[in-house]
């Protein structure tokens, strides 16, 4: 309800291997509950101008920061959840090496071809080329946070 899904798992079972004082009467009991909000990625809203308007400019600024490995600029152009994840990943001693490897596959020469926005969410369609020359298409989801467009999700397909 209200875009939320709640999953609940309960278990109460005897432990076959319990011996000793409890003489096989021990039980394993637990209950787990998790609630998720599913993102509505249904395209909706008004068409954006060529280049994707303000959301498109924010996405291209993110791309430029990514190609420079400017993690501070990237975080400012990502939604709060993704920015926090990026900051956490940077604590890993191998992060910069892994990121450099990732950059060898990141599309370049990206153009935003189309987009829709409802003023709070935007869906962009873009094209680019990987360093090996292979063409890519991407669906990019941007969100308005604290008065700025931020990258929420990028789905790239060859």
Secondary structure, DSSP 8 states (H G I E B T S, - for coil): -TTEEEEEEEEEEE-TT--GGGTT--EEEEEEEEEEE-------SEE--GGGHHHHHHHHHHHHHHHTT-HHHHHHTB-HHHHHHHHHHTTSTTHHHHHHHHHTTS-EEEEEEEEEE-SSEEEEEEEEE-TTS-EEEEEEEEEEETTEEEEEEEEEE-
